[in-house]
Amino acid sequence: MLLIGWALAQIGPATLGREGFAERFTTTLIHKTSQWEGLVEETDLPMVRQVVIAFFAGQDPVAWRDQAGLVPDSEPRAMTCALAQIAEFVDLVDGPGACERTLLASLGEPSQENRWLLAATQDRISELRRQRDETR
């Protein structure tokens, strides 16, 4: 959740006049995330959508998700796939590696734990992309 919030922060909140963008972005994100067949369960997509909507509404996505109750085992995969899609969008707009550089900067001077978290997330995204590509 934290990384999704930071990645979405690069896009910015849905301010006056940007509501249409937020809705189109969210719809496209959910559509692209649903295409990770075998990795993303349809039942997790509404939660991904609500987390993104909460961000665009100016709410803390981590706090919002915490209030929503228990996290099913499959949901972290769906959130990781959504994070990969958000990062691809940010990189498309701001240049290759832009999302990663900003996430690293947000982590500050990376502690060993933060390095491990980022490396594990990058490894997981790469693994999920390979699995997605194999099922196509």
Rosetta constraint file for C-alpha pairs under 8 A:
AtomPair CA 1 CA 5 HARMONIC 6.15 0.50
AtomPair CA 1 CA 61 HARMONIC 6.63 0.50
AtomPair CA 1 CA 62 HARMONIC 5.37 0.50
AtomPair CA 1 CA 65 HARMONIC 7.89 0.50
AtomPair CA 1 CA 79 HARMONIC 7.37 0.50
AtomPair CA 2 CA 6 HARMONIC 6.31 0.50
AtomPair CA 2 CA 61 HARMONIC 7.64 0.50
AtomPair CA 2 CA 62 HARMONIC 6.12 0.50
AtomPair CA 3 CA 7 HARMONIC 6.00 0.50
AtomPair CA 3 CA 83 HARMONIC 7.42 0.50
AtomPair CA 3 CA 103 HARMONIC 7.24 0.50
AtomPair CA 4 CA 8 HARMONIC 6.02 0.50
AtomPair CA 4 CA 79 HARMONIC 7.72 0.50
AtomPair CA 4 CA 82 HARMONIC 7.88 0.50
AtomPair CA 4 CA 83 HARMONIC 5.54 0.50
AtomPair CA 4 CA 86 HARMONIC 7.82 0.50
AtomPair CA 5 CA 9 HARMONIC 6.08 0.50
AtomPair CA 5 CA 55 HARMONIC 6.93 0.50
AtomPair CA 5 CA 60 HARMONIC 7.55 0.50
AtomPair CA 5 CA 61 HARMONIC 6.16 0.50
AtomPair CA 5 CA 62 HARMONIC 7.50 0.50
AtomPair CA 6 CA 10 HARMONIC 6.87 0.50
AtomPair CA 6 CA 103 HARMONIC 6.59 0.50
AtomPair CA 6 CA 106 HARMONIC 7.54 0.50
AtomPair CA 7 CA 11 HARMONIC 7.38 0.50
AtomPair CA 7 CA 83 HARMONIC 7.37 0.50
AtomPair CA 7 CA 86 HARMONIC 6.66 0.50
AtomPair CA 7 CA 87 HARMONIC 6.63 0.50
AtomPair CA 7 CA 90 HARMONIC 7.82 0.50
AtomPair CA 7 CA 99 HARMONIC 6.49 0.50
AtomPair CA 7 CA 102 HARMONIC 7.96 0.50
AtomPair CA 7 CA 103 HARMONIC 6.96 0.50
AtomPair CA 8 CA 12 HARMONIC 6.41 0.50
AtomPair CA 8 CA 13 HARMONIC 7.97 0.50
AtomPair CA 8 CA 52 HARMONIC 7.97 0.50
AtomPair CA 8 CA 55 HARMONIC 7.50 0.50
AtomPair CA 8 CA 86 HARMONIC 7.05 0.50
AtomPair CA 9 CA 13 HARMONIC 6.96 0.50
AtomPair CA 10 CA 90 HARMONIC 7.14 0.50
AtomPair CA 10 CA 99 HARMONIC 7.61 0.50
AtomPair CA 10 CA 102 HARMONIC 7.95 0.50
AtomPair CA 11 CA 90 HARMONIC 7.14 0.50
AtomPair CA 12 CA 56 HARMONIC 7.60 0.50
AtomPair CA 13 CA 22 HARMONIC 7.96 0.50
AtomPair CA 13 CA 55 HARMONIC 6.81 0.50
AtomPair CA 13 CA 56 HARMONIC 4.63 0.50
AtomPair CA 13 CA 57 HARMONIC 6.90 0.50
AtomPair CA 13 CA 58 HARMONIC 6.30 0.50
AtomPair CA 14 CA 18 HARMONIC 5.05 0.50
AtomPair CA 14 CA 19 HARMONIC 5.24 0.50
AtomPair CA 14 CA 21 HARMONIC 7.56 0.50
AtomPair CA 14 CA 22 HARMONIC 5.81 0.50
AtomPair CA 14 CA 56 HARMONIC 4.91 0.50
AtomPair CA 14 CA 57 HARMONIC 6.47 0.50
AtomPair CA 14 CA 58 HARMONIC 7.69 0.50
AtomPair CA 15 CA 19 HARMONIC 6.69 0.50
AtomPair CA 18 CA 22 HARMONIC 6.35 0.50
AtomPair CA 19 CA 23 HARMONIC 6.30 0.50
AtomPair CA 20 CA 24 HARMONIC 6.16 0.50
AtomPair CA 21 CA 25 HARMONIC 5.86 0.50
AtomPair CA 22 CA 26 HARMONIC 6.01 0.50
AtomPair CA 22 CA 53 HARMONIC 7.86 0.50
AtomPair CA 22 CA 56 HARMONIC 6.57 0.50
AtomPair CA 23 CA 27 HARMONIC 6.08 0.50
AtomPair CA 24 CA 28 HARMONIC 6.06 0.50
AtomPair CA 25 CA 29 HARMONIC 5.96 0.50
AtomPair CA 26 CA 30 HARMONIC 6.15 0.50
AtomPair CA 26 CA 49 HARMONIC 6.61 0.50
AtomPair CA 26 CA 52 HARMONIC 6.71 0.50
AtomPair CA 26 CA 53 HARMONIC 7.29 0.50
AtomPair CA 27 CA 31 HARMONIC 6.20 0.50
AtomPair CA 28 CA 32 HARMONIC 6.11 0.50
AtomPair CA 29 CA 33 HARMONIC 5.94 0.50
AtomPair CA 29 CA 82 HARMONIC 6.81 0.50
AtomPair CA 29 CA 85 HARMONIC 6.76 0.50
AtomPair CA 29 CA 86 HARMONIC 7.44 0.50
AtomPair CA 30 CA 34 HARMONIC 6.01 0.50
AtomPair CA 30 CA 45 HARMONIC 6.62 0.50
AtomPair CA 30 CA 48 HARMONIC 7.47 0.50
AtomPair CA 30 CA 49 HARMONIC 6.59 0.50
AtomPair CA 30 CA 82 HARMONIC 7.60 0.50
AtomPair CA 31 CA 35 HARMONIC 6.69 0.50
AtomPair CA 32 CA 36 HARMONIC 7.47 0.50
AtomPair CA 32 CA 85 HARMONIC 7.29 0.50
AtomPair CA 33 CA 40 HARMONIC 7.26 0.50
AtomPair CA 33 CA 45 HARMONIC 7.96 0.50
AtomPair CA 33 CA 78 HARMONIC 7.17 0.50
AtomPair CA 33 CA 81 HARMONIC 6.00 0.50
AtomPair CA 33 CA 82 HARMONIC 5.59 0.50
AtomPair CA 33 CA 85 HARMONIC 7.09 0.50
AtomPair CA 34 CA 40 HARMONIC 6.28 0.50
AtomPair CA 34 CA 41 HARMONIC 7.69 0.50
AtomPair CA 34 CA 42 HARMONIC 6.95 0.50
AtomPair CA 34 CA 45 HARMONIC 7.27 0.50
AtomPair CA 35 CA 40 HARMONIC 7.92 0.50
AtomPair CA 36 CA 40 HARMONIC 5.77 0.50
AtomPair CA 36 CA 81 HARMONIC 7.46 0.50
AtomPair CA 36 CA 132 HARMONIC 5.46 0.50
AtomPair CA 37 CA 41 HARMONIC 7.87 0.50
AtomPair CA 37 CA 132 HARMONIC 6.69 0.50
AtomPair CA 37 CA 135 HARMONIC 7.31 0.50
AtomPair CA 38 CA 132 HARMONIC 7.75 0.50
AtomPair CA 38 CA 135 HARMONIC 7.94 0.50
AtomPair CA 39 CA 77 HARMONIC 6.67 0.50
AtomPair CA 39 CA 78 HARMONIC 7.27 0.50
AtomPair CA 39 CA 128 HARMONIC 7.31 0.50
AtomPair CA 39 CA 131 HARMONIC 7.95 0.50
AtomPair CA 39 CA 132 HARMONIC 7.50 0.50
AtomPair CA 40 CA 44 HARMONIC 7.17 0.50
AtomPair CA 40 CA 45 HARMONIC 7.90 0.50
AtomPair CA 40 CA 74 HARMONIC 7.31 0.50
AtomPair CA 40 CA 75 HARMONIC 7.87 0.50
AtomPair CA 40 CA 77 HARMONIC 6.38 0.50
AtomPair CA 40 CA 78 HARMONIC 5.03 0.50
AtomPair CA 40 CA 81 HARMONIC 7.69 0.50
AtomPair CA 41 CA 45 HARMONIC 7.16 0.50
AtomPair CA 41 CA 74 HARMONIC 6.95 0.50
AtomPair CA 41 CA 75 HARMONIC 7.93 0.50
AtomPair CA 41 CA 78 HARMONIC 7.22 0.50
AtomPair CA 44 CA 48 HARMONIC 6.53 0.50
AtomPair CA 44 CA 74 HARMONIC 7.25 0.50
AtomPair CA 44 CA 75 HARMONIC 5.57 0.50
AtomPair CA 44 CA 78 HARMONIC 6.47 0.50
AtomPair CA 45 CA 49 HARMONIC 6.11 0.50
AtomPair CA 45 CA 78 HARMONIC 7.17 0.50
AtomPair CA 46 CA 50 HARMONIC 6.13 0.50
AtomPair CA 47 CA 51 HARMONIC 6.15 0.50
AtomPair CA 48 CA 52 HARMONIC 6.37 0.50
AtomPair CA 48 CA 78 HARMONIC 7.22 0.50
AtomPair CA 48 CA 79 HARMONIC 6.34 0.50
AtomPair CA 48 CA 82 HARMONIC 7.50 0.50
AtomPair CA 49 CA 53 HARMONIC 6.09 0.50
AtomPair CA 50 CA 54 HARMONIC 5.92 0.50
AtomPair CA 51 CA 55 HARMONIC 6.36 0.50
AtomPair CA 51 CA 61 HARMONIC 5.37 0.50
AtomPair CA 51 CA 64 HARMONIC 7.05 0.50
AtomPair CA 51 CA 65 HARMONIC 6.60 0.50
AtomPair CA 52 CA 56 HARMONIC 6.32 0.50
AtomPair CA 52 CA 61 HARMONIC 7.20 0.50
AtomPair CA 53 CA 57 HARMONIC 6.05 0.50
AtomPair CA 54 CA 58 HARMONIC 6.48 0.50
AtomPair CA 54 CA 59 HARMONIC 5.16 0.50
AtomPair CA 54 CA 60 HARMONIC 6.94 0.50
AtomPair CA 54 CA 61 HARMONIC 5.83 0.50
AtomPair CA 54 CA 64 HARMONIC 6.98 0.50
AtomPair CA 55 CA 59 HARMONIC 5.13 0.50
AtomPair CA 55 CA 60 HARMONIC 6.06 0.50
AtomPair CA 55 CA 61 HARMONIC 5.45 0.50
AtomPair CA 59 CA 63 HARMONIC 7.97 0.50
AtomPair CA 59 CA 64 HARMONIC 7.09 0.50
AtomPair CA 60 CA 64 HARMONIC 6.06 0.50
AtomPair CA 61 CA 65 HARMONIC 6.02 0.50
AtomPair CA 62 CA 66 HARMONIC 6.16 0.50
AtomPair CA 63 CA 67 HARMONIC 6.35 0.50
AtomPair CA 64 CA 68 HARMONIC 6.53 0.50
AtomPair CA 65 CA 69 HARMONIC 7.27 0.50
AtomPair CA 66 CA 70 HARMONIC 7.97 0.50
AtomPair CA 71 CA 75 HARMONIC 6.46 0.50
AtomPair CA 74 CA 78 HARMONIC 6.86 0.50
AtomPair CA 75 CA 79 HARMONIC 6.22 0.50
AtomPair CA 76 CA 80 HARMONIC 6.01 0.50
AtomPair CA 77 CA 81 HARMONIC 6.18 0.50
AtomPair CA 78 CA 82 HARMONIC 6.19 0.50
AtomPair CA 79 CA 83 HARMONIC 6.08 0.50
AtomPair CA 80 CA 84 HARMONIC 6.26 0.50
AtomPair CA 80 CA 121 HARMONIC 7.71 0.50
AtomPair CA 80 CA 124 HARMONIC 7.71 0.50
AtomPair CA 80 CA 125 HARMONIC 6.56 0.50
AtomPair CA 81 CA 85 HARMONIC 6.39 0.50
AtomPair CA 81 CA 125 HARMONIC 6.86 0.50
AtomPair CA 81 CA 128 HARMONIC 7.30 0.50
AtomPair CA 82 CA 86 HARMONIC 6.17 0.50
AtomPair CA 83 CA 87 HARMONIC 6.07 0.50
AtomPair CA 84 CA 88 HARMONIC 6.20 0.50
AtomPair CA 84 CA 125 HARMONIC 6.35 0.50
AtomPair CA 85 CA 89 HARMONIC 6.32 0.50
AtomPair CA 86 CA 90 HARMONIC 6.25 0.50
AtomPair CA 87 CA 91 HARMONIC 6.02 0.50
AtomPair CA 87 CA 99 HARMONIC 5.48 0.50
AtomPair CA 87 CA 100 HARMONIC 7.61 0.50
AtomPair CA 88 CA 92 HARMONIC 6.03 0.50
AtomPair CA 89 CA 93 HARMONIC 6.32 0.50
AtomPair CA 90 CA 94 HARMONIC 5.79 0.50
AtomPair CA 90 CA 95 HARMONIC 7.51 0.50
AtomPair CA 90 CA 98 HARMONIC 6.73 0.50
AtomPair CA 90 CA 99 HARMONIC 5.84 0.50
AtomPair CA 91 CA 95 HARMONIC 4.67 0.50
AtomPair CA 91 CA 96 HARMONIC 4.77 0.50
AtomPair CA 91 CA 97 HARMONIC 5.92 0.50
AtomPair CA 91 CA 98 HARMONIC 5.32 0.50
AtomPair CA 91 CA 99 HARMONIC 5.99 0.50
AtomPair CA 92 CA 96 HARMONIC 6.78 0.50
AtomPair CA 94 CA 98 HARMONIC 5.89 0.50
AtomPair CA 97 CA 101 HARMONIC 6.15 0.50
AtomPair CA 98 CA 102 HARMONIC 6.23 0.50
AtomPair CA 99 CA 103 HARMONIC 6.12 0.50
AtomPair CA 100 CA 104 HARMONIC 6.08 0.50
AtomPair CA 101 CA 105 HARMONIC 6.15 0.50
AtomPair CA 102 CA 106 HARMONIC 6.05 0.50
AtomPair CA 103 CA 107 HARMONIC 6.31 0.50
AtomPair CA 104 CA 108 HARMONIC 6.59 0.50
AtomPair CA 104 CA 110 HARMONIC 7.46 0.50
AtomPair CA 105 CA 109 HARMONIC 7.68 0.50
AtomPair CA 107 CA 114 HARMONIC 6.95 0.50
AtomPair CA 110 CA 114 HARMONIC 5.44 0.50
AtomPair CA 110 CA 115 HARMONIC 5.82 0.50
AtomPair CA 111 CA 115 HARMONIC 6.16 0.50
AtomPair CA 112 CA 116 HARMONIC 6.15 0.50
AtomPair CA 113 CA 117 HARMONIC 6.14 0.50
AtomPair CA 114 CA 118 HARMONIC 6.13 0.50
AtomPair CA 115 CA 119 HARMONIC 6.01 0.50
AtomPair CA 116 CA 120 HARMONIC 5.90 0.50
AtomPair CA 117 CA 121 HARMONIC 6.10 0.50
AtomPair CA 118 CA 122 HARMONIC 6.08 0.50
AtomPair CA 119 CA 123 HARMONIC 6.04 0.50
AtomPair CA 120 CA 124 HARMONIC 6.03 0.50
AtomPair CA 121 CA 125 HARMONIC 6.11 0.50
AtomPair CA 122 CA 126 HARMONIC 6.17 0.50
AtomPair CA 123 CA 127 HARMONIC 6.09 0.50
AtomPair CA 124 CA 128 HARMONIC 6.07 0.50
AtomPair CA 125 CA 129 HARMONIC 6.10 0.50
AtomPair CA 126 CA 130 HARMONIC 6.23 0.50
AtomPair CA 127 CA 131 HARMONIC 6.26 0.50
AtomPair CA 128 CA 132 HARMONIC 6.05 0.50
AtomPair CA 129 CA 133 HARMONIC 6.07 0.50
AtomPair CA 130 CA 134 HARMONIC 6.14 0.50
AtomPair CA 131 CA 135 HARMONIC 6.43 0.50
AtomPair CA 132 CA 136 HARMONIC 6.63 0.50
